[in-house]
Amino acid sequence: MNLRWSVVAPLLPGEIISSWLVRAALMQGCDPMTLTLAAWPKWRLWTQDADRFFDEARLDSICALSGLGKAPLKSATLFPIANEIYGQAPPEKAAWTWFVAPGARNTKRHTGIQYCPTCMKSDSVPYFRRRWRFAWHTGCEVHGHALLDRCHACNAPVEYHRLRAEDNLITVCATCKSDLRAASVHRSQPDAQRFQLLADDILRSGIGTFQEDAIVTAQWFELANYFVSLIRSAQRGENNPLNEFLRLVGVQLPETMPRHPGHRLEILSVNDREKLLAALFPLMSTSKLQFDEALKKASITQQCLASHRPATPSWIRITAASLPSDLRRKATRSVRELDGPRPRHQVKRMMARLQRKFEMAQR
Protein backbone atom coordinates (compact mmCIF):
# COMPACT_ATOMS: atom_id res chain seq x y z
CA MET A 1 0.00 0.00 0.00
CA ASN A 2 1.35 3.43 -0.98
CA LEU A 3 1.15 5.68 2.08
CA ARG A 4 1.81 8.89 0.15
CA TRP A 5 -0.89 11.45 -0.58
CA SER A 6 -2.82 10.95 -3.78
CA VAL A 7 -2.07 14.56 -4.77
CA VAL A 8 1.38 15.98 -4.03
CA ALA A 9 1.47 19.64 -3.05
CA PRO A 10 4.74 21.26 -4.20
CA LEU A 11 6.43 23.69 -1.83
CA LEU A 12 6.31 27.07 -3.58
CA PRO A 13 9.18 29.65 -3.54
CA GLY A 14 9.47 31.29 -0.12
CA GLU A 15 6.34 29.56 1.21
CA ILE A 16 5.85 29.18 4.95
CA ILE A 17 5.22 25.61 6.08
CA SER A 18 1.77 26.27 7.60
CA SER A 19 0.59 27.62 4.23
CA TRP A 20 1.91 24.49 2.52
CA LEU A 21 0.14 22.21 5.02
CA VAL A 22 -3.18 24.00 4.50
CA ARG A 23 -2.85 23.93 0.71
CA ALA A 24 -1.93 20.24 0.86
CA ALA A 25 -5.06 19.51 2.92
CA LEU A 26 -7.34 21.42 0.54
CA MET A 27 -5.80 19.59 -2.43
CA GLN A 28 -6.54 16.25 -0.73
CA GLY A 29 -10.13 17.39 -0.17
CA CYS A 30 -9.92 17.47 3.63
CA ASP A 31 -9.68 19.99 6.47
CA PRO A 32 -6.19 21.06 7.66
CA MET A 33 -6.94 19.53 11.09
CA THR A 34 -7.70 16.15 9.47
CA LEU A 35 -4.45 16.14 7.51
CA THR A 36 -2.22 17.04 10.45
CA LEU A 37 -3.90 14.52 12.77
CA ALA A 38 -3.19 11.83 10.17
CA ALA A 39 0.49 12.80 10.23
CA TRP A 40 0.75 13.40 13.98
CA PRO A 41 -2.12 11.63 15.82
CA LYS A 42 -1.01 12.77 19.27
CA TRP A 43 0.02 16.33 18.37
CA ARG A 44 -2.54 19.14 18.00
CA LEU A 45 -0.42 21.28 15.73
CA TRP A 46 -2.96 24.09 15.18
CA THR A 47 -3.26 24.94 18.88
CA GLN A 48 0.22 26.47 18.66
CA ASP A 49 2.42 28.25 16.14
CA ALA A 50 2.66 25.72 13.31
CA ASP A 51 5.67 27.45 11.78
CA ARG A 52 7.95 26.84 14.79
CA PHE A 53 9.46 23.36 14.34
CA PHE A 54 11.95 22.21 16.96
CA ASP A 55 11.73 18.44 16.67
CA GLU A 56 13.08 17.31 13.31
CA ALA A 57 11.75 13.81 13.98
CA ARG A 58 8.23 15.17 13.46
CA LEU A 59 9.17 16.10 9.93
CA ASP A 60 9.75 12.41 9.13
CA SER A 61 6.02 11.68 9.26
CA ILE A 62 5.05 14.47 6.89
CA CYS A 63 7.97 13.68 4.57
CA ALA A 64 6.79 10.06 4.28
CA LEU A 65 3.26 11.20 3.40
CA SER A 66 4.15 14.01 1.01
CA GLY A 67 7.26 12.62 -0.64
CA LEU A 68 9.13 15.87 -0.02
CA GLY A 69 12.58 16.00 1.56
CA LYS A 70 13.25 17.15 5.10
CA ALA A 71 15.66 19.95 4.11
CA PRO A 72 13.19 22.06 2.06
CA LEU A 73 10.47 21.62 4.67
CA LYS A 74 12.81 22.65 7.47
CA SER A 75 13.87 25.73 5.48
CA ALA A 76 10.18 26.67 5.18
CA THR A 77 9.89 27.02 8.98
CA LEU A 78 10.86 30.06 11.06
CA PHE A 79 13.55 28.15 12.92
CA PRO A 80 16.57 28.88 10.64
CA ILE A 81 15.85 32.64 10.65
CA ALA A 82 15.25 32.63 14.42
CA ASN A 83 18.67 31.01 14.86
CA GLU A 84 20.26 33.92 13.02
CA ILE A 85 18.38 36.60 14.97
CA TYR A 86 19.04 35.02 18.36
CA GLY A 87 22.58 33.90 17.56
CA GLN A 88 21.59 30.54 19.07
CA ALA A 89 18.58 28.25 19.29
CA PRO A 90 15.46 30.34 20.11
CA PRO A 91 13.41 29.59 23.25
CA GLU A 92 11.12 26.60 22.95
CA LYS A 93 8.00 28.03 24.60
CA ALA A 94 8.29 31.82 24.85
CA ALA A 95 7.25 34.15 22.03
CA TRP A 96 10.05 34.75 19.55
CA THR A 97 11.39 38.28 19.23
CA TRP A 98 10.92 39.80 15.76
CA PHE A 99 8.38 37.19 14.58
CA VAL A 100 4.66 37.94 14.43
CA ALA A 101 3.09 36.00 17.30
CA PRO A 102 -0.30 34.41 16.52
CA GLY A 103 -1.63 34.74 20.07
CA ALA A 104 -3.20 31.28 20.08
CA ARG A 105 -6.12 30.24 22.24
CA ASN A 106 -6.98 26.70 21.23
CA THR A 107 -7.28 27.03 17.42
CA LYS A 108 -8.29 30.71 17.47
CA ARG A 109 -5.87 33.59 16.90
CA HIS A 110 -6.07 37.25 17.81
CA THR A 111 -3.14 38.22 15.53
CA GLY A 112 -3.68 37.52 11.86
CA ILE A 113 -1.10 36.25 9.36
CA GLN A 114 0.15 39.11 7.18
CA TYR A 115 -0.35 39.09 3.43
CA CYS A 116 -0.26 41.23 0.30
CA PRO A 117 -3.49 40.96 -1.75
CA THR A 118 -1.69 42.02 -4.94
CA CYS A 119 0.92 39.28 -4.57
CA MET A 120 -1.73 36.61 -4.15
CA LYS A 121 -3.72 37.99 -7.10
CA SER A 122 -0.68 37.51 -9.31
CA ASP A 123 0.01 33.97 -8.03
CA SER A 124 -1.06 31.13 -10.31
CA VAL A 125 -1.44 29.20 -7.04
CA PRO A 126 -1.98 31.62 -4.11
CA TYR A 127 0.12 31.00 -1.01
CA PHE A 128 1.53 32.76 2.08
CA ARG A 129 5.21 33.71 2.22
CA ARG A 130 7.60 33.05 5.09
CA ARG A 131 8.69 36.70 5.09
CA TRP A 132 5.13 37.74 6.01
CA ARG A 133 5.77 36.22 9.45
CA PHE A 134 8.66 38.62 10.11
CA ALA A 135 7.58 41.36 12.53
CA TRP A 136 9.80 43.93 10.78
CA HIS A 137 7.90 43.32 7.53
CA THR A 138 4.97 45.72 7.33
CA GLY A 139 4.97 46.38 3.59
CA CYS A 140 5.31 44.44 0.35
CA GLU A 141 8.75 45.06 -1.15
CA VAL A 142 7.42 44.10 -4.60
CA HIS A 143 4.38 46.40 -4.79
CA GLY A 144 5.08 48.97 -2.07
CA HIS A 145 1.74 48.33 -0.35
CA ALA A 146 1.22 48.02 3.39
CA LEU A 147 0.58 44.41 4.35
CA LEU A 148 -2.79 43.37 5.78
CA ASP A 149 -3.46 40.98 8.65
CA ARG A 150 -7.25 40.99 8.84
CA CYS A 151 -10.17 40.31 6.53
CA HIS A 152 -11.36 43.44 4.73
CA ALA A 153 -14.99 42.29 5.01
CA CYS A 154 -15.39 41.13 8.64
CA ASN A 155 -12.15 42.35 10.29
CA ALA A 156 -11.40 38.86 11.61
CA PRO A 157 -7.71 37.87 11.79
CA VAL A 158 -6.40 35.78 8.91
CA GLU A 159 -6.60 32.17 10.18
CA TYR A 160 -6.19 29.93 7.14
CA HIS A 161 -5.64 26.87 9.33
CA ARG A 162 -9.38 27.03 10.21
CA LEU A 163 -10.50 26.61 6.60
CA ARG A 164 -12.76 23.73 5.56
CA ALA A 165 -12.27 21.30 2.68
CA GLU A 166 -15.05 22.98 0.68
CA ASP A 167 -13.26 26.36 0.81
CA ASN A 168 -10.80 25.10 -1.83
CA LEU A 169 -8.47 28.13 -1.77
CA ILE A 170 -6.20 29.44 0.98
CA THR A 171 -7.26 33.01 0.14
CA VAL A 172 -10.73 32.48 1.67
CA CYS A 173 -11.47 34.14 5.02
CA ALA A 174 -12.12 31.36 7.53
CA THR A 175 -14.73 33.49 9.31
CA CYS A 176 -16.90 35.12 6.61
CA LYS A 177 -15.68 33.29 3.46
CA SER A 178 -14.75 36.51 1.62
CA ASP A 179 -11.84 36.46 -0.82
CA LEU A 180 -8.83 38.11 0.86
CA ARG A 181 -7.48 39.10 -2.55
CA ALA A 182 -10.33 41.59 -2.97
CA ALA A 183 -9.03 43.86 -0.19
CA SER A 184 -8.05 47.43 -1.06
CA VAL A 185 -4.45 48.51 -0.44
CA HIS A 186 -2.52 51.67 0.45
CA ARG A 187 1.10 52.73 0.29
CA SER A 188 3.40 51.75 3.15
CA GLN A 189 5.27 54.37 5.18
CA PRO A 190 8.67 55.14 3.57
CA ASP A 191 10.76 54.91 6.78
CA ALA A 192 9.10 51.62 7.76
CA GLN A 193 9.97 50.27 4.30
CA ARG A 194 13.55 51.52 4.67
CA PHE A 195 13.94 49.78 8.01
CA GLN A 196 12.51 46.58 6.51
CA LEU A 197 15.02 46.62 3.64
CA LEU A 198 17.89 47.40 6.04
CA ALA A 199 16.95 44.50 8.33
CA ASP A 200 16.63 42.14 5.35
CA ASP A 201 20.11 43.13 4.09
CA ILE A 202 21.65 42.53 7.53
CA LEU A 203 19.95 39.14 7.80
CA ARG A 204 21.28 38.12 4.37
CA SER A 205 24.84 39.33 4.95
CA GLY A 206 25.10 38.17 8.57
CA ILE A 207 26.61 41.47 9.67
CA GLY A 208 25.35 45.01 10.12
CA THR A 209 26.62 48.42 11.15
CA PHE A 210 25.53 50.78 13.90
CA GLN A 211 27.21 54.18 14.21
CA GLU A 212 30.05 53.06 11.93
CA ASP A 213 30.73 49.94 14.04
CA ALA A 214 30.28 46.45 12.57
CA ILE A 215 28.05 44.14 14.61
CA VAL A 216 26.66 40.68 13.94
CA THR A 217 23.03 40.05 13.06
CA ALA A 218 21.96 38.99 16.55
CA GLN A 219 23.47 42.12 18.13
CA TRP A 220 21.84 44.41 15.57
CA PHE A 221 18.36 42.96 16.12
CA GLU A 222 18.87 43.02 19.90
CA LEU A 223 19.75 46.71 19.72
CA ALA A 224 16.79 47.48 17.46
CA ASN A 225 14.46 45.66 19.85
CA TYR A 226 15.76 47.71 22.77
CA PHE A 227 15.23 50.98 20.90
CA VAL A 228 11.64 49.92 20.18
CA SER A 229 11.09 49.73 23.94
CA LEU A 230 12.67 53.18 24.28
CA ILE A 231 10.30 54.65 21.69
CA ARG A 232 7.27 53.04 23.30
CA SER A 233 8.27 54.44 26.68
CA ALA A 234 8.56 57.91 25.16
CA GLN A 235 5.17 57.42 23.50
CA ARG A 236 3.57 57.18 26.92
CA GLY A 237 4.87 60.68 27.64
CA GLU A 238 6.40 59.82 31.00
CA ASN A 239 9.92 61.09 30.39
CA ASN A 240 10.53 64.56 28.93
CA PRO A 241 14.34 64.16 28.53
CA LEU A 242 13.79 60.91 26.61
CA ASN A 243 11.27 62.59 24.29
CA GLU A 244 13.72 65.43 23.68
CA PHE A 245 16.57 63.01 22.95
CA LEU A 246 14.50 61.13 20.36
CA ARG A 247 13.44 64.39 18.74
CA LEU A 248 17.08 65.46 18.43
CA VAL A 249 18.08 62.25 16.61
CA GLY A 250 15.21 62.68 14.15
CA VAL A 251 12.61 60.31 15.61
CA GLN A 252 9.02 61.36 15.02
CA LEU A 253 6.87 59.53 17.56
CA PRO A 254 3.59 58.02 16.31
CA GLU A 255 0.69 60.40 16.90
CA THR A 256 -1.57 57.67 18.27
CA MET A 257 -0.96 54.84 20.73
CA PRO A 258 -1.30 51.21 19.56
CA ARG A 259 -4.79 49.76 19.79
CA HIS A 260 -3.47 47.38 22.45
CA PRO A 261 -0.71 49.47 24.11
CA GLY A 262 0.39 46.76 26.53
CA HIS A 263 1.24 44.20 23.85
CA ARG A 264 4.80 43.47 22.74
CA LEU A 265 5.79 44.48 19.22
CA GLU A 266 5.30 40.98 17.79
CA ILE A 267 1.62 40.86 18.72
CA LEU A 268 0.64 44.37 17.57
CA SER A 269 -1.36 44.92 14.40
CA VAL A 270 0.57 45.54 11.19
CA ASN A 271 -0.58 49.18 11.21
CA ASP A 272 0.76 49.80 14.74
CA ARG A 273 4.04 48.04 13.97
CA GLU A 274 4.49 50.09 10.82
CA LYS A 275 4.30 53.33 12.82
CA LEU A 276 6.81 52.11 15.40
CA LEU A 277 9.28 50.85 12.81
CA ALA A 278 9.02 54.10 10.86
CA ALA A 279 10.01 55.89 14.09
CA LEU A 280 12.81 53.36 14.68
CA PHE A 281 14.62 53.84 11.35
CA PRO A 282 16.17 57.29 12.11
CA LEU A 283 17.42 55.99 15.46
CA MET A 284 19.09 52.95 13.89
CA SER A 285 20.72 55.01 11.13
CA THR A 286 21.92 58.02 13.18
CA SER A 287 25.62 58.85 13.41
CA LYS A 288 27.64 58.51 16.61
CA LEU A 289 28.23 62.27 16.73
CA GLN A 290 24.52 63.09 16.47
CA PHE A 291 23.64 60.37 18.99
CA ASP A 292 26.16 61.56 21.60
CA GLU A 293 25.23 65.23 21.16
CA ALA A 294 21.55 64.43 21.58
CA LEU A 295 22.28 62.51 24.80
CA LYS A 296 24.13 65.53 26.18
CA LYS A 297 21.63 68.20 25.10
CA ALA A 298 18.65 66.23 26.45
CA SER A 299 20.43 65.57 29.79
CA ILE A 300 19.92 61.82 29.48
CA THR A 301 21.05 59.85 32.54
CA GLN A 302 22.26 56.28 32.95
CA GLN A 303 18.89 55.18 34.33
CA CYS A 304 16.96 56.85 31.51
CA LEU A 305 18.93 55.11 28.77
CA ALA A 306 19.53 51.72 30.38
CA SER A 307 16.45 50.90 32.45
CA HIS A 308 13.99 49.80 29.78
CA ARG A 309 12.77 46.35 28.86
CA PRO A 310 13.87 44.03 27.31
CA ALA A 311 17.29 43.22 28.83
CA THR A 312 19.76 46.00 28.15
CA PRO A 313 22.24 45.17 25.34
CA SER A 314 25.94 45.48 26.11
CA TRP A 315 26.32 48.46 23.73
CA ILE A 316 23.69 50.40 25.70
CA ARG A 317 25.31 49.52 29.06
CA ILE A 318 28.70 50.77 27.85
CA THR A 319 27.22 54.01 26.51
CA ALA A 320 25.14 54.57 29.64
CA ALA A 321 28.18 54.17 31.88
CA SER A 322 29.57 57.48 30.60
CA LEU A 323 26.35 59.37 31.44
CA PRO A 324 25.47 61.07 34.76
CA SER A 325 23.46 59.07 37.30
CA ASP A 326 20.20 60.07 39.03
CA LEU A 327 19.78 56.84 41.02
CA ARG A 328 19.03 58.56 44.37
CA ARG A 329 16.45 60.95 42.92
CA LYS A 330 14.76 58.17 40.94
CA ALA A 331 14.53 55.90 44.01
CA THR A 332 12.90 58.69 46.03
CA ARG A 333 10.36 59.37 43.31
CA SER A 334 9.45 55.68 42.90
CA VAL A 335 8.69 55.36 46.63
CA ARG A 336 6.28 58.32 46.49
CA GLU A 337 4.53 56.87 43.44
CA LEU A 338 3.61 53.70 45.34
CA ASP A 339 0.81 55.57 47.17
CA GLY A 340 -0.74 57.07 44.03
CA PRO A 341 -3.11 55.62 41.40
CA ARG A 342 -1.90 53.24 38.71
CA PRO A 343 -0.16 54.93 35.72
CA ARG A 344 -2.35 55.47 32.67
CA HIS A 345 -0.38 53.03 30.52
CA GLN A 346 -0.91 50.23 33.06
CA VAL A 347 -4.66 50.82 33.08
CA LYS A 348 -4.72 50.80 29.26
CA ARG A 349 -2.76 47.54 29.25
CA MET A 350 -5.25 45.90 31.62
CA MET A 351 -8.17 47.15 29.52
CA ALA A 352 -6.56 45.90 26.31
CA ARG A 353 -6.13 42.44 27.84
CA LEU A 354 -9.82 42.39 28.79
CA GLN A 355 -10.89 43.52 25.30
CA ARG A 356 -8.76 40.81 23.73
CA LYS A 357 -10.53 38.14 25.80
CA PHE A 358 -13.94 39.50 24.74
CA GLU A 359 -12.94 39.46 21.05
CA MET A 360 -11.72 35.88 21.25
CA ALA A 361 -14.91 34.73 23.00
CA GLN A 362 -17.14 36.29 20.34
CA ARG A 363 -15.59 34.35 17.44
C-alpha positions as CSV (number, residue, x, y, z in Angstrom):
1,M,0.0,0.0,0.0
2,N,1.4,3.4,-1.0
3,L,1.1,5.7,2.1
4,R,1.8,8.9,0.1
5,W,-0.9,11.5,-0.6
6,S,-2.8,11.0,-3.8
7,V,-2.1,14.6,-4.8
8,V,1.4,16.0,-4.0
9,A,1.5,19.6,-3.1
10,P,4.7,21.3,-4.2
11,L,6.4,23.7,-1.8
12,L,6.3,27.1,-3.6
13,P,9.2,29.7,-3.5
14,G,9.5,31.3,-0.1
15,E,6.3,29.6,1.2
16,I,5.8,29.2,5.0
17,I,5.2,25.6,6.1
18,S,1.8,26.3,7.6
19,S,0.6,27.6,4.2
20,W,1.9,24.5,2.5
21,L,0.1,22.2,5.0
22,V,-3.2,24.0,4.5
23,R,-2.9,23.9,0.7
24,A,-1.9,20.2,0.9
25,A,-5.1,19.5,2.9
26,L,-7.3,21.4,0.5
27,M,-5.8,19.6,-2.4
28,Q,-6.5,16.2,-0.7
29,G,-10.1,17.4,-0.2
30,C,-9.9,17.5,3.6
31,D,-9.7,20.0,6.5
32,P,-6.2,21.1,7.7
33,M,-6.9,19.5,11.1
34,T,-7.7,16.2,9.5
35,L,-4.4,16.1,7.5
36,T,-2.2,17.0,10.5
37,L,-3.9,14.5,12.8
38,A,-3.2,11.8,10.2
39,A,0.5,12.8,10.2
40,W,0.7,13.4,14.0
41,P,-2.1,11.6,15.8
42,K,-1.0,12.8,19.3
43,W,0.0,16.3,18.4
44,R,-2.5,19.1,18.0
45,L,-0.4,21.3,15.7
46,W,-3.0,24.1,15.2
47,T,-3.3,24.9,18.9
48,Q,0.2,26.5,18.7
49,D,2.4,28.2,16.1
50,A,2.7,25.7,13.3
51,D,5.7,27.4,11.8
52,R,7.9,26.8,14.8
53,F,9.5,23.4,14.3
54,F,11.9,22.2,17.0
55,D,11.7,18.4,16.7
56,E,13.1,17.3,13.3
57,A,11.7,13.8,14.0
58,R,8.2,15.2,13.5
59,L,9.2,16.1,9.9
60,D,9.8,12.4,9.1
61,S,6.0,11.7,9.3
62,I,5.0,14.5,6.9
63,C,8.0,13.7,4.6
64,A,6.8,10.1,4.3
65,L,3.3,11.2,3.4
66,S,4.2,14.0,1.0
67,G,7.3,12.6,-0.6
68,L,9.1,15.9,0.0
69,G,12.6,16.0,1.6
70,K,13.3,17.2,5.1
71,A,15.7,19.9,4.1
72,P,13.2,22.1,2.1
73,L,10.5,21.6,4.7
74,K,12.8,22.6,7.5
75,S,13.9,25.7,5.5
76,A,10.2,26.7,5.2
77,T,9.9,27.0,9.0
78,L,10.9,30.1,11.1
79,F,13.6,28.2,12.9
80,P,16.6,28.9,10.6
81,I,15.9,32.6,10.7
82,A,15.2,32.6,14.4
83,N,18.7,31.0,14.9
84,E,20.3,33.9,13.0
85,I,18.4,36.6,15.0
86,Y,19.0,35.0,18.4
87,G,22.6,33.9,17.6
88,Q,21.6,30.5,19.1
89,A,18.6,28.3,19.3
90,P,15.5,30.3,20.1
91,P,13.4,29.6,23.2
92,E,11.1,26.6,22.9
93,K,8.0,28.0,24.6
94,A,8.3,31.8,24.8
95,A,7.2,34.1,22.0
96,W,10.0,34.8,19.6
97,T,11.4,38.3,19.2
98,W,10.9,39.8,15.8
99,F,8.4,37.2,14.6
100,V,4.7,37.9,14.4
101,A,3.1,36.0,17.3
102,P,-0.3,34.4,16.5
103,G,-1.6,34.7,20.1
104,A,-3.2,31.3,20.1
105,R,-6.1,30.2,22.2
106,N,-7.0,26.7,21.2
107,T,-7.3,27.0,17.4
108,K,-8.3,30.7,17.5
109,R,-5.9,33.6,16.9
110,H,-6.1,37.2,17.8
111,T,-3.1,38.2,15.5
112,G,-3.7,37.5,11.9
113,I,-1.1,36.2,9.4
114,Q,0.2,39.1,7.2
115,Y,-0.4,39.1,3.4
116,C,-0.3,41.2,0.3
117,P,-3.5,41.0,-1.8
118,T,-1.7,42.0,-4.9
119,C,0.9,39.3,-4.6
120,M,-1.7,36.6,-4.2
121,K,-3.7,38.0,-7.1
122,S,-0.7,37.5,-9.3
123,D,0.0,34.0,-8.0
124,S,-1.1,31.1,-10.3
125,V,-1.4,29.2,-7.0
126,P,-2.0,31.6,-4.1
127,Y,0.1,31.0,-1.0
128,F,1.5,32.8,2.1
129,R,5.2,33.7,2.2
130,R,7.6,33.0,5.1
131,R,8.7,36.7,5.1
132,W,5.1,37.7,6.0
133,R,5.8,36.2,9.4
134,F,8.7,38.6,10.1
135,A,7.6,41.4,12.5
136,W,9.8,43.9,10.8
137,H,7.9,43.3,7.5
138,T,5.0,45.7,7.3
139,G,5.0,46.4,3.6
140,C,5.3,44.4,0.4
141,E,8.7,45.1,-1.1
142,V,7.4,44.1,-4.6
143,H,4.4,46.4,-4.8
144,G,5.1,49.0,-2.1
145,H,1.7,48.3,-0.4
146,A,1.2,48.0,3.4
147,L,0.6,44.4,4.4
148,L,-2.8,43.4,5.8
149,D,-3.5,41.0,8.6
150,R,-7.3,41.0,8.8
151,C,-10.2,40.3,6.5
152,H,-11.4,43.4,4.7
153,A,-15.0,42.3,5.0
154,C,-15.4,41.1,8.6
155,N,-12.2,42.4,10.3
156,A,-11.4,38.9,11.6
157,P,-7.7,37.9,11.8
158,V,-6.4,35.8,8.9
159,E,-6.6,32.2,10.2
160,Y,-6.2,29.9,7.1
161,H,-5.6,26.9,9.3
162,R,-9.4,27.0,10.2
163,L,-10.5,26.6,6.6
164,R,-12.8,23.7,5.6
165,A,-12.3,21.3,2.7
166,E,-15.0,23.0,0.7
167,D,-13.3,26.4,0.8
168,N,-10.8,25.1,-1.8
169,L,-8.5,28.1,-1.8
170,I,-6.2,29.4,1.0
171,T,-7.3,33.0,0.1
172,V,-10.7,32.5,1.7
173,C,-11.5,34.1,5.0
174,A,-12.1,31.4,7.5
175,T,-14.7,33.5,9.3
176,C,-16.9,35.1,6.6
177,K,-15.7,33.3,3.5
178,S,-14.8,36.5,1.6
179,D,-11.8,36.5,-0.8
180,L,-8.8,38.1,0.9
181,R,-7.5,39.1,-2.5
182,A,-10.3,41.6,-3.0
183,A,-9.0,43.9,-0.2
184,S,-8.0,47.4,-1.1
185,V,-4.4,48.5,-0.4
186,H,-2.5,51.7,0.5
187,R,1.1,52.7,0.3
188,S,3.4,51.7,3.2
189,Q,5.3,54.4,5.2
190,P,8.7,55.1,3.6
191,D,10.8,54.9,6.8
192,A,9.1,51.6,7.8
193,Q,10.0,50.3,4.3
194,R,13.6,51.5,4.7
195,F,13.9,49.8,8.0
196,Q,12.5,46.6,6.5
197,L,15.0,46.6,3.6
198,L,17.9,47.4,6.0
199,A,17.0,44.5,8.3
200,D,16.6,42.1,5.3
201,D,20.1,43.1,4.1
202,I,21.7,42.5,7.5
203,L,19.9,39.1,7.8
204,R,21.3,38.1,4.4
205,S,24.8,39.3,5.0
206,G,25.1,38.2,8.6
207,I,26.6,41.5,9.7
208,G,25.4,45.0,10.1
209,T,26.6,48.4,11.1
210,F,25.5,50.8,13.9
211,Q,27.2,54.2,14.2
212,E,30.1,53.1,11.9
213,D,30.7,49.9,14.0
214,A,30.3,46.5,12.6
215,I,28.0,44.1,14.6
216,V,26.7,40.7,13.9
217,T,23.0,40.0,13.1
218,A,22.0,39.0,16.6
219,Q,23.5,42.1,18.1
220,W,21.8,44.4,15.6
221,F,18.4,43.0,16.1
222,E,18.9,43.0,19.9
223,L,19.7,46.7,19.7
224,A,16.8,47.5,17.5
225,N,14.5,45.7,19.9
226,Y,15.8,47.7,22.8
227,F,15.2,51.0,20.9
228,V,11.6,49.9,20.2
229,S,11.1,49.7,23.9
230,L,12.7,53.2,24.3
231,I,10.3,54.7,21.7
232,R,7.3,53.0,23.3
233,S,8.3,54.4,26.7
234,A,8.6,57.9,25.2
235,Q,5.2,57.4,23.5
236,R,3.6,57.2,26.9
237,G,4.9,60.7,27.6
238,E,6.4,59.8,31.0
239,N,9.9,61.1,30.4
240,N,10.5,64.6,28.9
241,P,14.3,64.2,28.5
242,L,13.8,60.9,26.6
243,N,11.3,62.6,24.3
244,E,13.7,65.4,23.7
245,F,16.6,63.0,22.9
246,L,14.5,61.1,20.4
247,R,13.4,64.4,18.7
248,L,17.1,65.5,18.4
249,V,18.1,62.3,16.6
250,G,15.2,62.7,14.2
251,V,12.6,60.3,15.6
252,Q,9.0,61.4,15.0
253,L,6.9,59.5,17.6
254,P,3.6,58.0,16.3
255,E,0.7,60.4,16.9
256,T,-1.6,57.7,18.3
257,M,-1.0,54.8,20.7
258,P,-1.3,51.2,19.6
259,R,-4.8,49.8,19.8
260,H,-3.5,47.4,22.4
261,P,-0.7,49.5,24.1
262,G,0.4,46.8,26.5
263,H,1.2,44.2,23.8
264,R,4.8,43.5,22.7
265,L,5.8,44.5,19.2
266,E,5.3,41.0,17.8
267,I,1.6,40.9,18.7
268,L,0.6,44.4,17.6
269,S,-1.4,44.9,14.4
270,V,0.6,45.5,11.2
271,N,-0.6,49.2,11.2
272,D,0.8,49.8,14.7
273,R,4.0,48.0,14.0
274,E,4.5,50.1,10.8
275,K,4.3,53.3,12.8
276,L,6.8,52.1,15.4
277,L,9.3,50.8,12.8
278,A,9.0,54.1,10.9
279,A,10.0,55.9,14.1
280,L,12.8,53.4,14.7
281,F,14.6,53.8,11.4
282,P,16.2,57.3,12.1
283,L,17.4,56.0,15.5
284,M,19.1,52.9,13.9
285,S,20.7,55.0,11.1
286,T,21.9,58.0,13.2
287,S,25.6,58.8,13.4
288,K,27.6,58.5,16.6
289,L,28.2,62.3,16.7
290,Q,24.5,63.1,16.5
291,F,23.6,60.4,19.0
292,D,26.2,61.6,21.6
293,E,25.2,65.2,21.2
294,A,21.5,64.4,21.6
295,L,22.3,62.5,24.8
296,K,24.1,65.5,26.2
297,K,21.6,68.2,25.1
298,A,18.6,66.2,26.5
299,S,20.4,65.6,29.8
300,I,19.9,61.8,29.5
301,T,21.1,59.9,32.5
302,Q,22.3,56.3,32.9
303,Q,18.9,55.2,34.3
304,C,17.0,56.8,31.5
305,L,18.9,55.1,28.8
306,A,19.5,51.7,30.4
307,S,16.5,50.9,32.5
308,H,14.0,49.8,29.8
309,R,12.8,46.4,28.9
310,P,13.9,44.0,27.3
311,A,17.3,43.2,28.8
312,T,19.8,46.0,28.2
313,P,22.2,45.2,25.3
314,S,25.9,45.5,26.1
315,W,26.3,48.5,23.7
316,I,23.7,50.4,25.7
317,R,25.3,49.5,29.1
318,I,28.7,50.8,27.9
319,T,27.2,54.0,26.5
320,A,25.1,54.6,29.6
321,A,28.2,54.2,31.9
322,S,29.6,57.5,30.6
323,L,26.3,59.4,31.4
324,P,25.5,61.1,34.8
325,S,23.5,59.1,37.3
326,D,20.2,60.1,39.0
327,L,19.8,56.8,41.0
328,R,19.0,58.6,44.4
329,R,16.4,60.9,42.9
330,K,14.8,58.2,40.9
331,A,14.5,55.9,44.0
332,T,12.9,58.7,46.0
333,R,10.4,59.4,43.3
334,S,9.4,55.7,42.9
335,V,8.7,55.4,46.6
336,R,6.3,58.3,46.5
337,E,4.5,56.9,43.4
338,L,3.6,53.7,45.3
339,D,0.8,55.6,47.2
340,G,-0.7,57.1,44.0
341,P,-3.1,55.6,41.4
342,R,-1.9,53.2,38.7
343,P,-0.2,54.9,35.7
344,R,-2.4,55.5,32.7
345,H,-0.4,53.0,30.5
346,Q,-0.9,50.2,33.1
347,V,-4.7,50.8,33.1
348,K,-4.7,50.8,29.3
349,R,-2.8,47.5,29.2
350,M,-5.3,45.9,31.6
351,M,-8.2,47.2,29.5
352,A,-6.6,45.9,26.3
353,R,-6.1,42.4,27.8
354,L,-9.8,42.4,28.8
355,Q,-10.9,43.5,25.3
356,R,-8.8,40.8,23.7
357,K,-10.5,38.1,25.8
358,F,-13.9,39.5,24.7
359,E,-12.9,39.5,21.1
360,M,-11.7,35.9,21.3
361,A,-14.9,34.7,23.0
362,Q,-17.1,36.3,20.3
363,R,-15.6,34.3,17.4
